[in-house]
């Protein structure tokens, strides 16, 4: 088994090569997401603004707004912390030091726990719902105390039968994985 850094390096290359397929899978993943009780029962959604080789989140954000759900976007904070703030609209986002669009910080607007959190990553284990992200640990830290539901949209290039990376004690599994073929894998009941 490779280290997380080695896995990330290989996987990021695979993701760049499969970017078009991932973008195309986004439509099926969104269609499956909006049919779930998790989505239907959530009044608020936490979701990131996607990068070029991730599942596109603009349609997810639009669907949430159309369904009158409050949409919250992550913002990185000092000490590898992360908070969720209301989506101010794409033209009001600022670019983080990681190059990710995020909302401006207003302490009085922090949402500690959106009902449903759509968690990004670069690889997901179908055996146990563990994920590997970009390496900052922001989501694992946030998820450690998060009381809501978590879901991930998994295109084929991000699906692994078993983790091909070391799973560590601080890594947090995702409650529900939605696969591009429409299958849903639930790690814990909701």
C-alpha positions as CSV (number, residue, x, y, z in Angstrom):
1,X,0.0,0.0,0.0
2,X,1.3,3.4,-0.9
3,X,1.5,6.4,1.4
4,X,-1.3,9.0,1.2
5,X,1.1,11.4,-0.5
6,X,1.9,8.8,-3.2
7,X,-1.7,7.9,-3.6
8,X,-2.7,11.6,-4.0
9,X,0.0,12.1,-6.6
10,X,-1.2,9.2,-8.7
11,X,-4.8,9.9,-8.2
12,X,-4.6,13.6,-9.1
13,X,-3.1,12.5,-12.5
14,X,-5.9,10.0,-13.0
15,X,-8.5,12.7,-12.2
16,X,-7.0,15.1,-14.6
17,X,-7.2,12.5,-17.4
18,X,-10.8,11.6,-16.5
19,X,-12.1,15.1,-15.9
20,X,-14.5,15.0,-18.9
21,X,-16.0,11.7,-17.7
22,X,-16.3,13.1,-14.1
23,X,-18.1,16.2,-15.4
24,X,-20.5,14.0,-17.4
25,X,-21.2,11.7,-14.4
26,X,-22.3,14.8,-12.5
27,X,-25.8,14.9,-14.0
28,X,-26.5,11.3,-13.0
29,X,-25.1,11.8,-9.5
30,X,-27.2,14.9,-9.0
31,X,-30.3,13.1,-10.2
32,X,-29.6,10.3,-7.7
33,X,-28.9,12.7,-4.9
34,X,-32.1,14.7,-5.1
35,X,-34.1,11.4,-4.9
36,X,-32.6,10.5,-1.5
37,X,-34.4,11.1,1.8
38,X,-31.2,12.9,3.0
39,X,-31.6,15.6,0.3
40,X,-35.4,15.8,0.5
41,X,-35.5,16.2,4.3
42,X,-32.6,18.7,4.5
43,X,-33.4,22.3,5.0
44,X,-29.8,23.3,4.6
45,X,-26.9,22.0,2.5
46,X,-23.2,22.4,2.9
47,X,-21.2,22.0,-0.4
48,X,-17.9,23.2,-1.8
49,X,-17.4,25.0,-5.1
50,X,-15.9,22.3,-7.3
51,X,-12.6,22.4,-9.0
52,X,-12.0,21.4,-12.7
53,X,-11.7,17.6,-12.1
54,X,-14.3,17.2,-9.4
55,X,-18.0,16.5,-9.7
56,X,-19.5,19.8,-10.7
57,X,-21.3,21.4,-7.8
58,X,-22.8,24.4,-9.5
59,X,-25.9,22.3,-10.5
60,X,-26.1,21.0,-6.9
61,X,-26.1,24.6,-5.6
62,X,-28.7,25.6,-8.2
63,X,-30.9,22.6,-7.3
64,X,-30.7,23.4,-3.6
65,X,-31.7,27.1,-4.2
66,X,-34.5,25.9,-6.5
67,X,-35.7,23.7,-3.6
68,X,-35.6,26.6,-1.2
69,X,-32.7,25.0,0.8
70,X,-30.2,27.2,2.5
71,X,-26.8,26.7,0.9
72,X,-23.6,27.0,2.9
73,X,-20.1,27.0,1.5
74,X,-16.9,26.2,3.4
75,X,-14.2,28.7,4.3
76,X,-10.8,27.7,5.6
77,X,-9.7,29.3,8.8
78,X,-6.4,29.4,10.8
79,X,-5.2,26.2,12.5
80,X,-6.6,24.0,9.7
81,X,-10.2,24.7,10.8
82,X,-13.2,25.2,8.5
83,X,-16.5,27.0,8.8
84,X,-19.6,27.1,6.7
85,X,-21.1,30.4,5.6
86,X,-24.1,31.4,3.4
87,X,-23.6,31.2,-0.3
88,X,-23.4,34.9,-1.3
89,X,-23.5,34.1,-5.1
90,X,-20.6,33.2,-7.3
91,X,-19.7,36.9,-8.0
92,X,-19.2,37.5,-4.3
93,X,-16.8,34.7,-3.6
94,X,-13.2,35.3,-2.7
95,X,-10.3,33.0,-3.6
96,X,-8.6,31.1,-0.7
97,X,-4.9,30.6,-0.5
98,X,-5.6,27.2,-2.0
99,X,-7.2,28.7,-5.0
100,X,-10.7,27.6,-4.0
101,X,-13.6,30.1,-4.2
102,X,-15.1,30.6,-0.8
103,X,-17.5,33.1,0.9
104,X,-16.2,36.2,2.7
105,X,-16.0,35.7,6.5
106,X,-18.7,37.1,8.8
107,X,-18.6,35.6,12.3
108,X,-22.3,36.2,12.8
109,X,-23.2,34.1,9.7
110,X,-21.3,30.9,10.5
111,X,-23.5,27.8,10.3
112,X,-22.2,25.2,12.6
113,X,-24.1,22.3,11.1
114,X,-25.9,22.3,7.8
115,X,-28.4,19.4,7.8
116,X,-26.6,17.7,4.9
117,X,-23.0,18.0,4.0
118,X,-21.8,17.0,0.5
119,X,-18.2,16.0,1.2
120,X,-15.5,16.3,-1.5
121,X,-12.5,14.0,-2.0
122,X,-10.3,12.4,-4.6
123,X,-10.9,8.8,-3.6
124,X,-13.6,6.8,-1.8
125,X,-13.6,3.3,-0.4
126,X,-16.8,1.3,-1.3
127,X,-16.0,-1.2,1.5
128,X,-16.1,1.2,4.4
129,X,-16.9,4.7,3.1
130,X,-13.6,6.2,4.0
131,X,-12.3,9.0,1.8
132,X,-9.1,10.7,1.0
133,X,-9.0,14.3,0.3
134,X,-6.4,16.8,-0.8
135,X,-4.4,16.5,2.4
136,X,-5.2,19.5,4.5
137,X,-7.4,17.5,7.0
138,X,-10.0,20.3,7.0
139,X,-13.0,18.0,6.4
140,X,-11.9,15.3,8.8
141,X,-11.5,17.9,11.6
142,X,-14.9,19.4,10.8
143,X,-16.6,16.0,10.6
144,X,-15.2,14.8,13.9
145,X,-17.9,17.0,15.7
146,X,-20.5,17.3,12.9
147,X,-23.9,16.0,14.0
148,X,-25.6,16.1,10.6
149,X,-25.7,13.7,7.6
150,X,-22.8,13.3,5.1
151,X,-23.0,12.2,1.5
152,X,-20.5,12.0,-1.3
153,X,-21.0,11.8,-5.1
154,X,-18.6,9.2,-6.5
155,X,-17.7,9.1,-10.2
156,X,-16.1,5.9,-11.4
157,X,-12.5,7.3,-11.3
158,X,-12.9,8.0,-7.5
159,X,-14.4,4.6,-6.6
160,X,-12.1,2.0,-4.9
161,X,-13.3,-1.4,-3.7
162,X,-10.9,-1.0,-0.7
163,X,-8.9,2.0,0.3
164,X,-5.6,2.1,-1.7
165,X,-4.3,4.5,0.9
166,X,-3.7,4.1,4.7
167,X,-6.8,4.9,6.8
168,X,-5.8,6.6,10.0
169,X,-7.6,7.0,13.3
170,X,-8.6,10.6,12.6
171,X,-10.0,9.8,9.1
172,X,-13.8,10.1,9.1
173,X,-16.1,7.8,7.0
174,X,-18.9,9.3,5.0
175,X,-22.4,8.2,5.8
176,X,-23.7,7.7,2.3
177,X,-21.9,7.2,-1.0
178,X,-23.8,7.8,-4.2
179,X,-22.3,6.1,-7.2
180,X,-22.6,7.2,-10.9
181,X,-24.5,4.0,-11.7
182,X,-27.2,5.0,-9.2
183,X,-26.1,2.6,-6.4
184,X,-26.1,4.0,-2.9
185,X,-23.8,2.7,-0.1
186,X,-24.9,3.6,3.4
187,X,-22.3,3.1,6.2
188,X,-24.6,4.0,9.0
189,X,-28.4,4.3,9.1
190,X,-30.1,7.7,9.1
